[in-house]
Amino acid sequence: MRSKLPAGTRAGLLVVHVENGGPAEKAGVLLGDVVFEVSGKAVEHMDAIQDSLATKKVGEVLQVRVIRAGEIKPVPITLGERSR
């Protein structure tokens, strides 16, 4: 898997849950995807995703790149309201 990461990328986050009806599911994020980049920045921990979300508003698009079945895929995610 590491060999599929772009140069300079050391790690990614494995998707183990996708909320039914949530923005990630609507965008096509699948269980088993490996998120390695959000908004052009490397993702190695959940904090990186939280940091990316901190300045975004509902309706904005978060540019995410994942590895799925050995291929790099862009997954633009339109942000929605946080569920409680």
Residue frames relative to the residue before (quaternion, step in Angstrom):
aa qw qx qy qz dx dy dz
M 1.0000 0.0000 0.0000 0.0000 0.00 0.00 0.00
R 0.6373 0.5527 -0.3330 0.4213 3.57 0.90 -0.90
S 0.6303 0.5511 -0.3400 0.4282 3.59 1.05 -0.69
K 0.6345 0.5339 -0.3280 0.4526 3.62 1.21 -0.37
L 0.5599 0.6085 -0.3910 0.4042 3.58 1.21 -0.36
P 0.5375 -0.6163 0.4601 0.3457 3.60 -1.04 0.71
A 0.6607 -0.5089 0.3736 0.4061 3.57 -1.19 0.55
G 0.7912 0.2960 -0.2378 0.4795 3.55 -0.97 0.90
T 0.6240 0.5015 -0.3420 0.4921 3.58 1.28 -0.17
R 0.2398 -0.8233 0.5032 0.1070 3.56 -0.62 1.12
A 0.8217 0.0202 0.0465 0.5676 3.59 1.07 -0.63
G 0.1371 -0.7577 0.6265 0.1208 3.51 -1.37 -0.04
L 0.4538 -0.6679 0.5151 0.2875 3.56 -1.32 0.00
L 0.3603 -0.7324 0.5441 0.1941 3.55 -0.83 1.04
V 0.3478 -0.7250 0.5568 0.2083 3.57 -0.85 0.98
V 0.0472 -0.8175 0.5736 -0.0223 3.56 -0.60 1.21
H 0.7781 0.1255 -0.1039 0.6066 3.60 1.28 -0.07
V 0.0366 -0.7549 0.6546 0.0186 3.55 -1.09 0.82
E 0.4046 -0.7381 0.4884 0.2301 3.57 -0.63 1.14
N 0.4963 -0.6602 0.4825 0.2915 3.57 -0.87 1.01
G 0.8411 0.1510 -0.1331 0.5020 3.56 -0.81 1.02
G 0.5274 0.6492 -0.4039 0.3704 3.59 1.26 -0.05
P 0.7275 -0.4472 0.2977 0.4269 3.57 -1.27 0.22
A 0.6493 0.5155 -0.3327 0.4493 3.61 0.95 -0.79
E 0.6557 0.4967 -0.3183 0.4712 3.59 0.92 -0.84
K 0.6524 0.5220 -0.3115 0.4526 3.58 0.93 -0.90
A 0.6806 0.4801 -0.2780 0.4785 3.58 1.11 -0.70
G 0.5650 -0.6317 0.3748 0.3759 3.58 1.23 -0.29
V 0.3437 0.7144 -0.5305 0.2999 3.60 1.18 0.40
L 0.1584 -0.8084 0.5650 0.0462 3.58 -0.90 0.98
L 0.5879 -0.5241 0.4666 0.4024 3.54 -1.25 0.46
G 0.7607 0.3393 -0.2689 0.4836 3.55 -0.94 0.92
D 0.4838 0.6204 -0.4572 0.4148 3.61 1.22 -0.16
V 0.2235 -0.7361 0.6182 0.1614 3.56 -1.21 0.52
V 0.2363 -0.7668 0.5856 0.1152 3.57 -0.52 1.23
F 0.0001 0.8260 -0.5633 0.0197 3.57 -0.69 1.07
E 0.7957 0.1516 -0.0961 0.5785 3.60 1.23 -0.18
V 0.0114 -0.7672 0.6412 -0.0132 3.55 -1.04 0.90
S 0.8452 -0.0475 -0.0219 0.5319 3.56 -0.75 1.11
G 0.7304 -0.4573 0.2306 0.4518 3.56 0.97 0.90
K 0.6602 0.4811 -0.3089 0.4870 3.59 1.28 0.03
A 0.5433 -0.6253 0.4579 0.3229 3.54 -1.07 0.81
V 0.2043 -0.7622 0.6066 0.0971 3.54 -1.13 0.79
E 0.0321 0.8077 -0.5863 0.0533 3.54 -0.62 1.14
H 0.7724 0.1185 -0.0921 0.6171 3.60 1.28 -0.28
M 0.6755 -0.4938 0.3670 0.4065 3.54 -1.29 0.34
D 0.5643 0.6114 -0.3875 0.3970 3.59 1.10 -0.62
A 0.6263 0.5456 -0.3420 0.4394 3.60 1.02 -0.74
I 0.6519 0.4842 -0.3163 0.4905 3.58 1.01 -0.74
Q 0.6398 0.5223 -0.3240 0.4613 3.60 0.94 -0.85
D 0.6377 0.5226 -0.3221 0.4653 3.59 0.99 -0.81
S 0.6485 0.5176 -0.3128 0.4623 3.59 0.99 -0.84
L 0.6892 0.4872 -0.2751 0.4603 3.59 1.02 -0.79
A 0.5505 0.6739 -0.3800 0.3138 3.59 1.13 -0.68
T 0.7741 0.3427 -0.1825 0.5000 3.60 0.97 -0.76
K 0.5849 0.5922 -0.3623 0.4194 3.60 1.28 0.03
K 0.2874 -0.7465 0.5790 0.1576 3.53 -1.26 0.56
V 0.6589 -0.4764 0.3977 0.4252 3.55 -1.28 0.38
G 0.7654 0.3306 -0.2717 0.4806 3.56 -0.91 0.97
E 0.5816 0.5585 -0.3843 0.4496 3.59 1.20 -0.34
V 0.3830 -0.7176 0.5377 0.2220 3.54 -1.20 0.54
L 0.2258 -0.7498 0.6139 0.0995 3.52 -0.91 1.06
Q 0.2743 -0.7673 0.5600 0.1495 3.58 -0.66 1.11
V 0.0172 -0.8082 0.5844 -0.0708 3.54 -0.44 1.29
R 0.1147 -0.7603 0.6324 0.0943 3.56 -1.13 0.68
V 0.0856 -0.8001 0.5937 -0.0049 3.52 -0.96 1.01
I 0.3293 -0.6518 0.6223 0.2819 3.50 -1.37 0.16
R 0.0395 0.7798 -0.6201 0.0766 3.55 -0.80 1.10
A 0.8429 -0.0623 -0.0017 0.5345 3.55 -0.74 1.12
G 0.7337 -0.4585 0.2250 0.4482 3.55 0.98 0.92
E 0.6752 0.4527 -0.2890 0.5057 3.59 1.28 0.06
I 0.4186 -0.6726 0.5454 0.2736 3.57 -1.14 0.66
K 0.0412 -0.8035 0.5928 -0.0340 3.54 -0.83 1.09
P 0.3359 -0.6964 0.5862 0.2421 3.58 -1.01 0.77
V 0.0303 -0.7843 0.6197 0.0006 3.58 -1.00 0.83
P 0.1330 -0.7909 0.5924 0.0766 3.61 -0.19 1.20
I 0.1256 -0.8026 0.5826 0.0259 3.57 -0.74 1.12
T 0.2638 -0.7430 0.5978 0.1450 3.57 -0.76 1.10
L 0.3793 -0.7623 0.4823 0.2060 3.55 -0.58 1.18
G 0.1626 -0.7787 0.6029 0.0602 3.51 -1.13 0.85
E 0.7105 -0.4000 0.3457 0.4644 3.53 -1.36 -0.15
R 0.4609 -0.6520 0.5201 0.3033 3.56 -1.09 0.65
S 0.3898 -0.6955 0.5463 0.2567 3.54 -0.98 0.86
R 0.3880 -0.7332 0.5134 0.2197 3.54 -1.10 0.58
